[in-house]
């Protein structure tokens, strides 16, 4: 079922599940720390939650997970499988000298791709 979803939906689902797992762990730590009177567990859980909220965009762990789990996209128009790890050309003109995942930002300008073009039928595939 998961493989039949488009790339954007899979990325959003992975991101949602990652953040849900971290926040659930924090809330469980807070509850258990409060119930047991364990101040160390309570403080650790609160610090982890605050750290996660503050570094949400700075440390993109969910993107790292997405890069490991999603390696190809399927064009909805022609059914062609498109590899997401390749040499890409950014809109700023930068061409990656080695293969990189399409989810990673451009090393030159920092922008991320919103779509890729199917090599077979030239249809835009949202990522």
C-alpha positions in Angstrom: 0.0 0.0 0.0 2.8 2.4 1.0 4.5 2.0 -2.4 1.4 3.0 -4.3 1.3 6.5 -2.7 2.9 9.4 -4.5 6.3 10.7 -3.3 4.9 13.8 -1.6 2.4 11.8 0.4 5.0 9.3 1.5 7.3 12.1 2.6 4.6 13.8 4.6 3.7 10.4 6.2 7.3 9.7 7.2 7.7 13.2 8.6 4.4 13.0 10.6 5.3 9.6 12.0 8.8 10.7 13.0 7.6 13.8 14.9 4.7 11.9 16.4 7.2 9.3 17.8 9.5 11.9 19.3 6.6 13.9 20.9 4.9 10.8 22.2 8.2 9.7 23.8 8.5 13.1 25.4 4.9 13.1 26.7 5.3 9.5 28.0 8.6 10.5 29.8 6.8 13.5 31.3 3.9 11.4 32.5 6.1 8.6 33.9 8.5 11.1 35.5 5.6 12.8 37.2 3.9 9.6 38.3 7.1 8.2 39.8 8.4 11.5 41.1 11.6 11.1 39.1 12.7 14.7 38.5 15.6 13.6 36.2 13.3 11.8 33.7 10.9 14.7 33.8 13.6 17.2 33.1 15.1 15.1 30.4 11.7 14.7 28.6 11.0 18.4 28.8 14.5 19.3 27.5 14.1 16.8 24.6 10.7 18.2 23.7 12.0 21.8 23.7 15.2 20.8 21.8 13.0 19.0 19.2 10.7 22.0 18.7 13.6 24.5 18.4 15.7 22.4 16.0 12.8 21.2 13.8 14.1 22.9 10.6 17.8 23.1 11.6 18.4 19.3 12.0 16.3 17.6 9.4 16.4 14.1 10.7 13.0 13.3 9.0 14.5 14.3 5.6 17.5 11.9 6.3 15.0 9.1 7.0 13.0 10.0 3.8 16.2 9.8 1.7 16.9 6.3 3.1 13.3 5.0 2.6 12.3 6.6 -0.8 14.7 5.9 -3.6 12.5 6.1 -6.6 9.3 7.8 -7.9 6.8 6.5 -10.4 5.4 8.9 -13.0 1.7 9.0 -12.8 1.3 9.7 -16.5 3.4 6.9 -18.1 4.4 4.6 -15.2 8.1 5.1 -15.7 10.2 4.6 -12.5 12.5 7.5 -11.9 15.6 7.2 -9.6 15.8 9.9 -7.0 19.5 9.6 -6.6 21.3 11.2 -9.5 23.3 14.2 -10.7 20.9 17.2 -10.7 20.9 20.7 -12.1 19.5 23.4 -9.8 17.7 26.5 -11.1 20.6 28.6 -9.9 22.8 26.8 -12.5 24.7 24.5 -10.1 25.2 21.0 -11.4 26.1 18.4 -8.7 29.5 16.8 -9.5 28.4 13.6 -7.8 25.2 11.8 -7.3 22.9 13.2 -4.6 19.3 12.6 -3.4 16.7 14.9 -4.9 15.4 15.7 -1.3 18.7 17.3 -0.3 19.0 21.0 -0.8 21.3 22.6 -3.4 24.8 23.1 -1.9 25.1 26.5 -3.7 21.8 28.2 -3.0 20.1 26.0 -0.4 16.8 25.6 -2.4 15.0 22.2 -2.5 13.3 20.7 -5.5 9.5 20.8 -5.5 9.2 18.5 -8.5 11.3 16.5 -11.0 10.6 15.9 -14.7 10.0 12.4 -15.9 12.6 11.5 -18.6 10.2 9.5 -20.6 7.1 11.8 -21.0 8.4 15.1 -19.4 5.6 15.2 -16.9 6.3 17.0 -13.6 6.4 14.6 -10.6 5.8 16.4 -7.3 8.2 15.5 -4.6 
